Amino acid sequence: MSEAGNGIRADWANKDFYAELGVGKGATAEEVKKAYRKLARANHPDSHPDDPAKHEKFKRVAEAYDVLGDAEKRKRYDQARELFASGGFPAGGGFGGGGINLEDLLRDRAGGGGGFGDLFGDFLGFGAGARQRSPRPARGSDLETTATVGFVEALEGVTVSLRTTSDSACPTCSGTGGKPGTSPHRCPTCEGTGFVESTVGGAFSMNQTCPACGGRQLVYDEACPTCHGSGRGRSSRTIQAKVPAGVKDGQRIRLRGKGAPGERGGPAGDLYVTVKVAPHRVFGRKGDHLTIDVPISIAEAALGAEVKIPTLGGPPVTLRVPAGTPTGRTFRVRGKGAPRADGSRGDLLATVEVQVPGSLGDEARQALEAYAAATAHVPLRANLFSESEG
């Protein structure tokens, strides 16, 4: 179903935008805006990159606010809903099964030409007014791509080059669909309007893009040899994209106006970039914090030690390991983690791992045997038996 004047579509009359935003029909403009912002934040694709359900909810909420957030669109939407509710707009099958054309009926009721009939011609995209309307500018489609950045680049931000391919106007005919050097003439199928009328369910008629000229209103006797008359081609380009500091692996960022070019002067679409972050050989990441695994010896764990560990992009720090530290314990080094948007930094989380030697020299073996003899009376596994019986 085509889009009509003021951005209103006929199918919107079947949708309850008030319920979608969770507000009543009498809600004020401020209440509508507040409800939209709350739902948009809760379902934004950037916050839920792997949740298709929230992506779909975000689209529905945005569509609802596009109508209810505009006073004129909201007025027309309410009028259409009232007409549907009263049964004045049949969904199919005609009036009384007679297959009466809705536009003819409305024109007759309005006394012929103008008035009520023109109102619905403008509102739903059919009728005399619509038949004279020129094809509108069309927004370009959104594009998807991926970008792989290094671990440090993800933390600090980086500009990357992205190669994109999308539909565009044919370079040979500049989108006309005709062979260069030939002259166009008015399309005989749509008589130069760019639209043809079709009947839906035998009840009413509406417009759709002319299949002969593709909405361009003009046709050529000889089609373009490159696009074969479609007027479309493929365009490849390289763009520079700014990946913000602190981006996470799998995060999806939106670049406005970097998608496919629009048609007939319409705006370009958006480019959505899914960022893949390469792993680091030493450091990991947990939100705003960096992580590191620190190997220590049995003696260091038992007796305590001061261990030097690296930081990312800074000097080493000394980690004080207390005596009796078990393997897997995590220590926090404040301010040595990932940078935040406000200029502060997260922490470095250092997890110690006690290393058991794979081989021992004679002196080390004798020392461990002496230690084993000295601690033989300690019942390390006594609880295993007592608790297993319970």
N, C-alpha and C positions, 0 to 999 in steps of 0.2 A: 504494500500500500504506500502510495507516494506521500512525501512530506509536503505540507501545504503552507499557506501564509502564516507568518509569525511563528514558524517552527512547530505548529500543531499537526499531529498525525491522527488519522481516524482511529487507528487501533488503540490510541491512548484512552478512548472513551470506555474501553473494556477493562482498564487497569485502575485499581484503587490506590492512587498515590498517597492519599492520606494514611491509609493503613500501612503502607510501605515505610512511611516515616514515623508511624506511631503517634499521629496527632489527629485531633478532631477536625471536622470540616470548618468550624469556626475559629481555628487557630490563627493567631496573629502572624504577621510576617516574621517577627522576631522569634516566635515560638517555632515556626517552621525552620528558620535558619539554625536555631539552637539544636533542634532534633537532628537535622542533617549533619551538622558538624560532629555531633556525638557518634552517630552511626558511621560516618565516613572514617573517623579515627579508629573505630573498633574493627573496621573491615578493610582498611587500606591494603592494596596488594603489596606495597613495599614492606609492611609489617608482617604480612603472612604470605611469603612468596610461594609456599607449597600447599596452599589451601584454596582449591578451586571454588569451594562453596562460598568463601568470604569474597573472592574476586567477583562472583556473580552477584552476591548481595550488594557489593559496592557499586556495581553498574546499575542495579535497580534503584538504589538510593540516589545516585547521581541523576538518573533519568527523572525520578520523582521530584527532586529539588529543582531541576531545570524548568519544570512546569510550574510547580507551586511557588517557587521563589520569584517568579515573574508575574506581576499583577495582571497583565493583559492575557498571558497564556492561561493563568489560573482561572480567569473569568470565562474564557472560551471552553476550558476543560470542564468547568462546573456546568456550563450550558449543555455540553455534549452528554455528560453523565445524566443530567435530568431528562434529556430526550431519550436516552437508552432506557432509563428506568420507567418512563411512561409508555414504552412500547412504540414510540414514534419513529424509531430507526430500526427497521427489520434486519436481522442478521442474515437472512437468506430466504428463498422461497417466494419472494414477492409479497404483495399485499393481497390477502385473500386467495393466494395461490394463482393469481392472474399474471404474475411476472411483469408487473408494472414497473417501468423505469422510474427510479426515485427522483432523478433530476427533472423529468417531465412533470411528475406530480408536484414537486415543489415549485416549479415555474408556473404551473397552472394555479396553484394556491396563491402565489404572489401576484397574479394578474399578468404574468408574462414579462420576462426580462427584469432583472434587478431584484431588489427586496430579498425575500426569504431564499429564493433559489440561488441568487448570487452569494448570499451568506454561506450557504453550504458548498457552493462551488469553490469559494476561497478557503473554507474551513477544511474540506475533505480532499481537495485537489482534483475535482472533476467539474464539468459544466463549461459554459461559454468562457468564463474568465480564465479557467485553467487551460483551455485549448489554445489560448493566445499567449500563454506564458512561455518565456524563453527558458532553455535549460539553465539551471542554477549552477553556480560554482560548487564543486564537490571537494571535500576534504580528502587529502591523500590518506592511504591506509597506514596503519602502524606497522612497524617492523620489529623483529626480534633478532638479537645476536648475542654472542658471548665474548667475554674478554678475560684473558688470563693475566694476572699480575703477580709480582713477587710478594713475599711475605712482608718485607719492609715497605715496599711500595703501597701495599694495602693500608699500612699503619700511617704513612706520611702523606698519602695522596699522590696521584700521578696522572699525567695526560697520555692517553694511548691513541694510536691510529687504528681506526676501524674501517674495514672494507664492507660496503653494503651494496646489495643488488635489489632493485625494485622495478615495478612497472613505471613507465613514463611515456611521454609523447614520443611517437615514432620519429627518429632523427631525420628520416628521409622526407616525410611529408609534413612534419611539424604537427602531427596529430589530426590532420584533416582527413586522412584515409584515402586521398586521391593521388594519382600519379603526378609528380611535379611537372608543371607546364600545361596541365589540363585545367579547364574551367569547370567550376561546380554549377549545379542547378538545383532548384528546390526539390526536396524529396517528394516523390509522388505518393508514397505510402501514407505519410503523415501530413502532407500538404505544407511542409515547412514549419510545423509546430514543434517537432521533436518528440511528440507523444502520439500514441494511438489509444483508442477507447476499447475497453474490454468489459464484458458483462460477468459479474460474479454471482453465481448461484441463481441466475435468472431474475435477481431482485433489483439490482442497481448497477450502474456502469461507473467505471473509474479509469483513470489514465495510467499507462505504463510507458516506459521509454520505447521509442520506435525501434523495432528490430532491424529496420533497413538502414537507417542512418546513425543508429546508436545515440540518438538525442542531439546530433550535431546540426540537424535541420537541412543540411545540404548533402548531396551525393555527387559522385563523379562517375562518368561513363567508364573510365579506366581506373582500376584500383591501384593503390601504391604497391609496387613490386616487393617492397620490404615487409610491410605489415599486412598485405593482402586486404586492405580496406578497413582494418580494425582501428587504425590510428594509434595503436599502442605498441610500445617496444620495451626493451629491458635496458636499464641504466645502472651502471656501476660507478661508485664514487668512494673516495676515501675521506673520512671526516676525523677531526681531532676531538676526542671526548675526555672530559675531566672526570676522573674517578676520585670521589671525595675521600679525605683522610678518615681512617677508621672503618672503611668498608669491610664487611664480613664475607666469608666464603658462601656463595650461593645467593647473596643479596641481589635484588633486582632494582636497577636505577633507571629513571626515566629522563630522557633528553627531549625536551619539547621542540617540535619543529624540525627534527632531524630524520623523520621518516620519509615515506614516499611522497613525491611532489603531488600537489592537488591538481584537479582538472578545471579548466575554464576559469583560471584565476583563483581557485580555492586554496586554502592554506595547506601546508604540508602536514603529514601525520607526525606521530611521535616515534622515537626509537627507544626500545626497552633493552637494556644491556644486563645480562646475568653475569655477575663477576665470579670468576674462579680464582681462588687464592692458592698459589703454590706453597707447599709445606716448607718449613725451615728445618735445617738439620739439627738444631739444638733447641730452639724455642717452640713452644706451642702457644695457643691463645684460648682464653676463656672469658668471653665478654670483653671488658676493658682491661683485663689482667693478662699478663704473659705467664707461661708455665715453663719449668725446666726440671729435668730429672738429674739429681746429683748423686753419683756413686760414692759411698764411703766404705771403709773397711770395718771388719768386726771390732777391731781395737778402738777405732774412732767412735763407733756406736756405743761401745761398752764404757770407755773411759772418758768420752767427750773430746771435742776437738774444735779448732777454728779452721774453717775450710773456705778458700777463695772460690768464688763462682763468677762467671761473666754476666754482664748486662748487655742489653741490645743497644748498641750505639753509644755506650758510656764505659767508664772505667770499671774494673772488677770490684766486687764488694765482699766483705768477710762475713760468712755465715757461722754463727756460734752454735755448735751442736752440743747439747747437754749430755752428760754421762747417762747411759741407759736409754738412749734414743732408739725406738724400734724402727724397723724398715717400714717405709710408706708414710712416715710422718711428714707433714707439709709445714714449711716455715714461710712467713710473709715478709717480703722486703718492700716497704712502702715507697711509692713514687717511682718505681722502676718498671712499670708496666706500659700498656699501650696509651698513646695520647688521646685525650678526650676533646670534644668540640669546644669546651670552655678553656682550653689551654692547660688543664691539669693532666695528670697521668694516673693510670691505674697502678696496681701493685705487681710485683714479681712473686709468683708462688713456686717455691723451691721444695720439691719432694725428694727426700733422701731414700736411697736404695742400698741396703747393706749387701756388699759383694762377698760371695764365698769363693775363696781361691780354688782354682781347678787343680793345682798341684802345689805341693809343699816341699821346701828344702828340709834337711835334717834338723836344723836348729828350730825352724818354725814348727815342725811336727812335734819335737820334744816339748816345746812351750805349750802347744795346744793339748798334748797328752797330760801335761802337768795341770793345766787348767781343768781338763775333764775330770781328773782324779780329785781335784780340790772341790769341785761342785757336784760330785756324784750323789751326794745326799739330798740335793734339791729335787723334789718330786714334780718335774715339769708337766707330766702327763697324768697326774693323779685325777684331775677333774674329768678327764675323758671317760673314765670308767664309772665314777660316781654319778655323773650326770646322764650317762647313756642308759643306766638302769632305771632312771625315773621316767 
